[in-house]
Amino acid sequence: MAQAHVVVIGGGIAGLTAAAVVGGGVGEPARARVTLLEASERLGGKLWGGEVGGVRVDLGAESVLARRPEAVELARAVGLAEQLEPPTTAKAAIWTRGALRPLPAGQVMGVPGDLAALAESGVLSPEGLERARQEVVGEAVADDIAVGRYVADRLGREVVDRLVEPLLGGVYAGRADEISLRAAVPALLQVARGGGSLLAGVHELATRPQVVGTPVFQGLRGGLGTLPVAVAAACAEAGVDLRTRTEVTGLRRTPDGWRVTTGDGEVLHADAVVLAVPAPAAARLLRADAPAAAAELDTVEYAGMALVTLAFRRADLARVPAGSGFLVPSVDGRRIKASTFSSNKWGWLERSAPDTFVLRTSLGRLREEEPLELADEELVARSLADLGEAIGLTARPHDSAVTRWRAGLPQYPVGHLDRVARIRAAADRVGALALCGAAYDGVGIPACIASGRAAAAGLDRVLTPLAGANVTERTMGA
């Protein structure tokens, strides 16, 4: 009997992780022969590096949550331990009520736990601050609730509009009044289930010893786009067959596994399949053999956004902006929703290009995706107009790049985790199938890596008997 064959469909970080774990690319024994199929011309999904103004930068995600271990562990496993680097500065601001105001200390995803810091920041109006002080202690939350509704009921609408919304928007490009507390901010769900004061619960979370003084985020020298490149190299060295520009057009269950059909008519036979593609693509491929899973996947909504990266000559700047950047509440009606001062935030970037200042802006959110249809020049112009108002920027960039992430961020509404459970239950009934990626267990990079690892582990019950049969056959043949 030949070695078991696993086909991984999708080459983002979740799919690459699953391929590396099953194929033996991260220091673990190979469990099967692996073929990874990616429809686009490159691997890595939203981890993507490029050059702007002759400087190597990230054109997608630029940092990972360091308080979850999966991304840092993967980077170390593929030889990037020496490249890990925390931000040089994490002093972010909120551009609201006509000024840049410091992001208040002691908050968790925008929910305040320190009223003194909140007052000092000036983010809220006097009326909004007074409402937060008059916290309404409601009943304990039994199961799930929208983040915005929960916080607004207790601390007032302005806390949601000027703090929670921009922070959640930075993660999901979504709406706080729809995003699930249970799925998106599980730490706060524990506070909500316990009842009592939200302010006190957040203060306890924010002042835990394992939180204070530890970096929230980590990056990689050379950009986070180096991570999928290193994982792919480890996979290739282990013998994983990595194929780009290979769209999967058909997937059908067979008595002994799966038949995978590609756009050029090739047919691959797999003992098991990992689906690491966005929900719409997964629904299309599963419609024939797992219609219940496909129906649930069809309900996953996505938000799109555009990322504008600008490179300036430092000599052209009247002054270099301070801090790591700022967030923009949608209630203020600005064009951009955030800006990151990349050359301030990452020491490696400043060291590699001391004469250049790189910053980036983002535009677009759920159901407000008109920016994605605009020309690059218009997106740059809108970004510069807002930057002029926010930080007094008058210089013109000597280079720019626009990256559009259409349907890039899956939304996690109330009930999302129950939906995921139903999807996976339907997939389990089909058998020899695992699903992973941002649509299921979290949109952050560590969560996607954990999802890929879990998908690989979920195939063990399929691959272990096959491996045993292979050993028996080889023994008998000897």
C-alpha positions as CSV (number, residue, x, y, z in Angstrom):
1,M,0.0,0.0,0.0
2,A,1.3,3.4,-0.9
3,Q,1.8,6.1,1.7
4,A,-1.4,8.0,2.6
5,H,-2.0,11.1,0.6
6,V,-3.5,14.3,2.0
7,V,-4.5,17.2,-0.3
8,V,-4.6,20.7,1.4
9,I,-6.7,23.1,-0.6
10,G,-5.6,26.7,0.1
11,G,-2.1,28.1,0.7
12,G,-2.7,30.8,3.3
13,I,-1.0,30.5,6.7
14,A,-3.6,28.0,8.0
15,G,-3.2,25.7,5.0
16,L,0.6,26.0,5.1
17,T,0.6,25.1,8.7
18,A,-1.6,22.1,8.2
19,A,0.6,21.0,5.3
20,A,3.8,21.5,7.4
21,V,2.4,19.5,10.3
22,V,1.1,16.6,8.2
23,G,4.0,16.6,5.9
24,G,6.8,16.9,8.5
25,G,7.9,20.4,7.7
26,V,8.1,21.8,11.3
27,G,10.2,19.2,13.1
28,E,7.6,16.6,13.5
29,P,7.5,13.2,11.7
30,A,5.6,13.2,8.4
31,R,2.2,11.6,8.7
32,A,1.4,11.4,5.0
33,R,2.4,12.5,1.6
34,V,1.0,16.0,1.1
35,T,0.0,18.1,-1.9
36,L,-1.0,21.7,-1.3
37,L,-3.0,23.5,-4.0
38,E,-3.3,27.3,-4.1
39,A,-5.4,29.1,-6.8
40,S,-3.4,32.3,-6.7
41,E,0.1,32.9,-7.9
42,R,1.6,33.0,-4.4
43,L,1.4,31.4,-1.0
44,G,0.8,33.2,2.3
45,G,-2.7,34.7,1.9
46,K,-2.8,38.0,3.8
47,L,0.9,37.6,4.8
48,W,2.6,39.3,1.9
49,G,5.7,41.3,1.5
50,G,6.7,43.7,-1.2
51,E,8.7,46.9,-2.0
52,V,7.5,50.5,-1.8
53,G,10.0,53.2,-2.5
54,G,12.8,50.6,-2.6
55,V,12.0,49.5,1.0
56,R,10.9,46.0,1.9
57,V,7.5,46.3,3.7
58,D,4.4,44.3,4.5
59,L,1.5,44.7,2.2
60,G,-0.8,42.7,4.4
61,A,-0.7,41.9,8.1
62,E,2.4,43.3,9.8
63,S,2.3,41.9,13.4
64,V,1.1,38.9,15.4
65,L,-0.5,38.8,18.8
66,A,2.4,37.7,21.0
67,R,0.2,36.7,24.0
68,R,-1.0,33.7,22.0
69,P,2.0,31.4,21.4
70,E,1.2,29.8,18.0
71,A,2.7,32.3,15.6
72,V,5.9,32.9,17.6
73,E,6.3,29.1,18.0
74,L,5.9,28.6,14.2
75,A,8.4,31.3,13.4
76,R,10.9,29.6,15.7
77,A,10.2,26.2,14.2
78,V,11.0,27.4,10.7
79,G,14.3,29.2,11.7
80,L,13.1,32.7,12.2
81,A,13.7,33.0,16.0
82,E,16.4,35.6,15.5
83,Q,14.1,37.7,13.3
84,L,11.4,38.1,16.0
85,E,11.1,41.7,17.2
86,P,8.6,43.6,19.2
87,P,7.4,47.1,18.1
88,T,9.7,49.9,19.0
89,T,6.7,51.9,20.2
90,A,3.1,51.0,20.9
91,K,1.8,54.5,21.6
92,A,-1.3,54.6,19.6
93,A,-3.9,57.4,19.4
94,I,-7.5,57.9,18.5
95,W,-8.3,60.6,16.0
96,T,-11.6,61.8,17.3
97,R,-13.5,65.0,18.2
98,G,-11.0,67.0,16.0
99,A,-7.8,65.9,17.6
100,L,-5.4,63.0,18.1
101,R,-6.0,61.7,21.6
102,P,-3.9,58.9,23.3
103,L,-5.5,55.5,23.5
104,P,-6.3,55.2,27.2
105,A,-4.4,52.7,29.3
106,G,-6.1,49.9,31.1
107,Q,-8.6,49.0,28.3
108,V,-9.4,45.6,26.7
109,M,-10.4,45.9,23.0
110,G,-11.5,49.5,23.7
111,V,-13.5,48.7,26.8
112,P,-12.1,50.9,29.6
113,G,-11.1,49.6,33.0
114,D,-9.4,52.8,34.3
115,L,-11.7,55.9,34.5
116,A,-8.9,58.2,35.3
117,A,-6.9,57.2,32.2
118,L,-10.1,57.5,30.2
119,A,-10.7,61.0,31.4
120,E,-7.1,62.0,30.8
121,S,-7.2,60.8,27.2
122,G,-10.0,63.2,26.2
123,V,-11.4,60.6,23.8
124,L,-14.9,61.0,25.3
125,S,-17.0,64.1,25.5
126,P,-17.8,65.3,29.1
127,E,-21.2,63.8,28.7
128,G,-19.9,60.5,27.5
129,L,-17.4,60.3,30.3
130,E,-20.0,61.0,32.9
131,R,-22.2,58.3,31.4
132,A,-19.3,55.8,31.7
133,R,-18.9,56.8,35.3
134,Q,-22.5,56.0,35.9
135,E,-22.0,52.4,35.0
136,V,-25.2,50.3,34.8
137,V,-24.6,46.9,36.3
138,G,-26.9,44.6,34.5
139,E,-27.7,40.9,34.8
140,A,-25.1,38.3,34.0
141,V,-24.9,37.3,30.3
142,A,-26.0,33.7,29.9
143,D,-24.5,32.8,26.6
144,D,-23.6,35.4,23.9
145,I,-24.4,39.0,23.1
146,A,-23.1,41.6,20.6
147,V,-20.1,43.4,22.0
148,G,-21.5,46.9,21.2
149,R,-24.9,46.2,22.8
150,Y,-23.2,44.8,26.0
151,V,-20.9,47.7,26.4
152,A,-23.4,50.4,25.4
153,D,-25.9,49.1,28.0
154,R,-23.4,49.4,30.8
155,L,-21.1,52.3,29.9
156,G,-22.9,54.2,27.2
157,R,-23.0,54.6,23.5
158,E,-20.0,56.9,23.2
159,V,-17.6,54.3,24.7
160,V,-18.7,52.0,21.9
161,D,-18.5,54.6,19.1
162,R,-15.2,56.2,20.0
163,L,-13.3,53.3,21.5
164,V,-14.7,49.8,21.0
165,E,-15.7,50.3,17.3
166,P,-12.3,51.5,16.1
167,L,-10.4,48.8,17.9
168,L,-12.8,46.0,16.7
169,G,-12.8,47.6,13.3
170,G,-9.1,47.3,13.1
171,V,-9.4,43.5,13.6
172,Y,-12.6,42.7,11.7
173,A,-13.5,45.8,9.6
174,G,-16.9,45.0,11.1
175,R,-19.5,46.6,13.4
176,A,-19.4,46.3,17.2
177,D,-23.2,46.0,17.3
178,E,-23.0,42.8,15.4
179,I,-19.8,41.1,16.5
180,S,-20.1,38.3,19.0
181,L,-18.6,38.8,22.5
182,R,-18.2,35.1,22.9
183,A,-16.3,34.6,19.6
184,A,-14.3,37.9,19.4
185,V,-13.5,38.9,23.0
186,P,-13.9,35.7,25.1
187,A,-12.0,37.2,28.1
188,L,-14.8,39.8,28.4
189,L,-17.4,37.0,28.1
190,Q,-16.1,35.6,31.4
191,V,-16.7,39.1,33.0
192,A,-20.1,39.3,31.5
193,R,-21.1,35.8,32.7
194,G,-20.0,36.7,36.2
195,G,-22.2,39.8,36.4
196,G,-21.1,42.7,38.5
197,S,-19.1,45.7,37.3
198,L,-17.7,45.7,33.8
199,L,-15.2,48.4,34.7
200,A,-13.9,46.3,37.6
201,G,-13.7,43.2,35.5
202,V,-11.7,44.9,32.7
203,H,-9.4,46.5,35.3
204,E,-8.7,43.0,36.7
205,L,-7.9,41.7,33.2
206,A,-5.7,44.6,32.2
207,T,-3.6,44.5,35.4
208,R,-2.9,40.7,35.6
209,P,0.8,40.1,36.2
210,Q,1.2,38.0,33.0
211,V,-0.2,41.0,31.0
212,V,1.6,44.0,32.5
213,G,5.0,44.6,30.9
214,T,4.8,42.0,28.3
215,P,4.7,42.9,24.6
216,V,1.2,42.6,23.0
217,F,2.5,42.1,19.5
218,Q,5.6,40.8,17.7
219,G,6.8,41.3,14.2
220,L,9.6,39.9,12.1
221,R,12.6,41.7,10.8
222,G,12.1,42.0,7.0
223,G,8.3,41.9,7.5
224,L,5.7,39.3,8.5
225,G,5.6,38.3,4.8
226,T,8.8,36.3,5.5
227,L,6.9,33.8,7.7
228,P,4.9,32.0,4.9
229,V,8.0,32.0,2.7
230,A,9.9,30.2,5.5
231,V,7.1,27.7,6.2
232,A,6.8,27.0,2.5
233,A,10.6,26.4,2.3
234,A,10.3,24.0,5.3
235,C,7.4,22.2,3.6
236,A,9.3,21.8,0.3
237,E,12.4,20.5,2.1
238,A,10.2,17.8,3.8
239,G,8.8,16.8,0.4
240,V,5.5,18.6,0.4
241,D,4.3,19.2,-3.1
242,L,3.4,22.9,-3.2
243,R,1.5,24.1,-6.3
244,T,0.3,27.7,-7.0
245,R,-1.9,28.8,-9.8
246,T,-3.9,25.6,-9.3
247,E,-7.5,26.2,-8.7
248,V,-9.6,23.3,-7.4
249,T,-12.9,23.1,-9.4
250,G,-14.3,19.9,-8.1
251,L,-14.2,17.9,-4.8
252,R,-16.1,14.6,-4.4
253,R,-16.1,11.9,-1.8
254,T,-15.2,8.4,-3.0
255,P,-15.4,5.0,-1.1
256,D,-11.7,5.2,-0.2
257,G,-11.1,9.0,0.1
258,W,-11.6,12.0,-2.2
259,R,-11.3,12.9,-5.8
260,V,-9.9,16.4,-6.3
261,T,-10.2,18.0,-9.8
262,T,-8.2,21.1,-10.8
263,G,-8.9,23.8,-13.3
264,D,-6.7,22.2,-15.9
265,G,-8.5,18.9,-15.7
266,E,-6.0,17.0,-13.5
267,V,-7.6,14.6,-11.0
268,L,-5.9,13.8,-7.7
269,H,-6.9,11.0,-5.4
270,A,-6.6,11.8,-1.6
271,D,-7.1,9.7,1.5
272,A,-8.1,12.9,3.3
273,V,-8.6,16.6,2.5
274,V,-7.9,19.8,4.4
275,L,-10.0,22.8,3.2
276,A,-8.2,26.0,4.1
277,V,-10.1,28.4,1.8
278,P,-12.6,31.2,2.5
279,A,-16.1,30.2,3.3
280,P,-17.6,30.8,-0.2
281,A,-15.0,28.6,-1.8
282,A,-15.5,25.9,0.8
283,A,-19.3,26.0,0.3
284,R,-18.9,25.6,-3.4
285,L,-16.6,22.5,-3.1
286,L,-18.8,20.9,-0.4
287,R,-22.2,21.4,-1.9
288,A,-22.5,17.9,-3.3
289,D,-21.2,15.8,-0.5
290,A,-21.8,18.0,2.6
291,P,-24.8,20.2,1.7
292,A,-25.5,21.1,5.4
293,A,-22.0,22.4,5.9
294,A,-22.2,24.3,2.6
295,A,-25.5,26.0,3.6
296,E,-23.9,27.2,6.8
297,L,-20.8,28.4,5.0
298,D,-22.9,30.4,2.7
299,T,-24.1,32.5,5.6
300,V,-20.6,33.7,6.5
301,E,-20.4,37.4,5.6
302,Y,-17.1,39.1,4.7
303,A,-15.8,42.7,4.8
304,G,-13.3,44.1,2.3
305,M,-10.7,46.8,2.8
306,A,-8.0,48.6,1.0
307,L,-4.5,49.2,2.4
308,V,-2.5,52.2,1.2
309,T,1.3,52.2,1.8
310,L,3.1,55.5,1.4
311,A,6.8,56.1,1.3
312,F,8.1,59.6,2.1
313,R,11.6,61.1,2.0
314,R,12.3,62.1,5.6
315,A,13.9,65.3,4.3
316,D,10.5,66.3,2.9
317,L,8.7,66.0,6.2
318,A,8.3,69.2,8.2
319,R,8.2,66.9,11.3
320,V,8.1,63.1,11.8
321,P,4.8,62.1,13.4
322,A,5.1,60.6,16.9
323,G,3.8,57.2,18.1
324,S,2.8,54.1,16.3
325,G,-0.2,55.5,14.5
326,F,-3.9,56.2,15.2
327,L,-7.4,54.7,14.9
328,V,-10.4,56.5,13.5
329,P,-14.0,56.0,14.8
330,S,-16.4,55.6,12.0
331,V,-18.8,58.0,13.8
332,D,-16.4,60.9,12.9
333,G,-17.0,60.4,9.2
334,R,-13.4,60.4,8.0
335,R,-12.2,58.7,4.9
336,I,-9.6,56.4,6.5
337,K,-10.2,54.1,9.5
338,A,-6.6,53.9,10.7
339,S,-3.0,54.8,10.0
340,T,0.1,53.0,11.1
341,F,3.5,54.9,11.3
342,S,5.5,51.8,10.2
343,S,8.9,53.4,10.4
344,N,8.2,54.4,14.0
345,K,6.6,51.1,14.9
346,W,9.3,48.8,13.6
347,G,13.0,49.4,14.4
348,W,14.1,47.1,11.7
349,L,12.4,49.2,9.1
350,E,13.9,52.4,10.4
351,R,17.3,50.8,10.4
352,S,17.1,49.4,6.9
353,A,15.8,52.7,5.4
354,P,16.9,55.6,7.6
355,D,16.2,58.2,4.9
356,T,12.6,57.0,4.3
357,F,9.5,57.2,6.3
358,V,6.8,54.6,5.6
359,L,3.2,54.8,6.8
360,R,0.0,53.1,5.8
361,T,-3.7,53.7,6.0
362,S,-6.7,51.5,5.7
363,L,-10.1,52.3,4.1
364,G,-13.4,50.4,3.9
365,R,-15.3,48.2,6.3
366,L,-18.3,45.9,6.3
367,R,-21.0,47.0,3.9
368,E,-19.0,50.2,3.2
369,E,-16.6,48.9,0.6
370,E,-16.9,51.7,-2.0
371,P,-13.1,52.5,-1.5
372,L,-12.2,49.1,-3.1
373,E,-13.7,50.3,-6.4
374,L,-11.7,53.6,-6.5
375,A,-8.5,54.1,-8.5
376,D,-5.2,53.9,-6.6
377,E,-4.7,57.6,-7.1
378,E,-8.0,58.4,-5.5
379,L,-7.2,56.2,-2.5
380,V,-3.8,57.9,-2.1
381,A,-5.4,61.3,-2.3
382,R,-8.1,60.5,0.3
383,S,-5.4,59.1,2.6
384,L,-3.3,62.2,2.2
385,A,-6.3,64.5,2.8
386,D,-7.1,62.9,6.1
387,L,-3.4,62.7,7.1
388,G,-3.1,66.4,6.5
389,E,-6.0,67.1,8.9
390,A,-4.9,64.5,11.5
391,I,-1.1,65.1,11.7
392,G,-0.5,68.2,9.5
393,L,1.2,66.2,6.8
394,T,1.9,68.3,3.7
395,A,4.6,66.3,2.0
396,R,4.0,64.1,-1.0
397,P,5.1,60.5,-1.1
398,H,7.7,59.5,-3.6
399,D,6.1,56.1,-3.9
400,S,2.9,54.3,-2.9
401,A,1.2,50.9,-3.2
402,V,-2.5,50.0,-2.8
403,T,-3.5,46.5,-1.7
404,R,-7.2,45.5,-2.0
405,W,-8.5,42.7,0.2
406,R,-11.8,41.9,-1.3
407,A,-14.0,39.8,1.0
408,G,-10.9,39.6,3.1
409,L,-12.2,39.5,6.7
410,P,-14.9,37.0,7.8
411,Q,-17.4,38.4,10.3
412,Y,-18.2,36.8,13.7
413,P,-21.8,37.7,14.6
414,V,-23.6,36.5,17.6
415,G,-24.0,32.7,17.2
416,H,-20.8,32.4,15.1
417,L,-19.3,29.6,17.3
418,D,-22.5,27.6,17.2
419,R,-22.4,27.9,13.4
420,V,-18.8,26.7,13.3
421,A,-19.8,23.7,15.4
422,R,-22.6,22.8,13.0
423,I,-20.2,23.1,10.0
424,R,-17.6,20.9,11.6
425,A,-20.3,18.3,12.7
426,A,-21.5,18.1,9.1
427,A,-18.0,17.8,7.8
428,D,-17.2,15.0,10.3
429,R,-20.2,13.0,9.1
430,V,-18.6,13.0,5.6
431,G,-15.3,11.9,7.0
432,A,-11.6,12.3,6.1
433,L,-12.2,16.1,5.9
434,A,-10.9,19.0,8.0
435,L,-11.6,22.7,7.7
436,C,-9.4,25.5,8.9
437,G,-8.7,29.2,8.4
438,A,-10.0,32.6,9.5
439,A,-13.7,31.8,9.1
440,Y,-13.7,29.4,12.0
441,D,-11.6,29.9,15.1
442,G,-10.4,33.6,14.9
443,V,-9.1,36.0,12.3
444,G,-5.7,36.7,13.9
445,I,-2.6,34.9,12.7
446,P,-2.0,32.8,15.8
447,A,-5.7,31.7,15.7
448,C,-5.3,30.7,12.0
449,I,-2.1,28.8,12.8
450,A,-3.9,27.0,15.6
451,S,-6.7,26.2,13.3
452,G,-4.3,24.6,10.8
453,R,-2.7,22.6,13.5
454,A,-6.1,21.4,14.7
455,A,-7.0,20.4,11.2
456,A,-3.9,18.3,11.0
457,A,-4.6,16.7,14.3
458,G,-8.1,16.0,13.2
459,L,-6.9,13.7,10.4
460,D,-5.0,11.5,12.8
461,R,-7.9,9.1,13.1
462,V,-7.8,8.7,9.3
463,L,-4.1,8.5,8.8
464,T,-3.1,6.3,11.8
465,P,-4.8,3.2,10.5
466,L,-3.4,3.8,7.0
467,A,0.1,4.2,8.5
468,G,-0.3,1.0,10.4
469,A,-1.4,-0.8,7.3
470,N,1.7,0.5,5.5
471,V,4.0,-0.8,8.3
472,T,2.3,-4.2,8.2
473,E,2.6,-4.5,4.4
474,R,6.3,-3.5,4.5
475,T,6.9,-6.1,7.4
476,M,5.2,-8.9,5.5
477,G,7.1,-7.9,2.3
478,A,10.4,-8.2,4.2
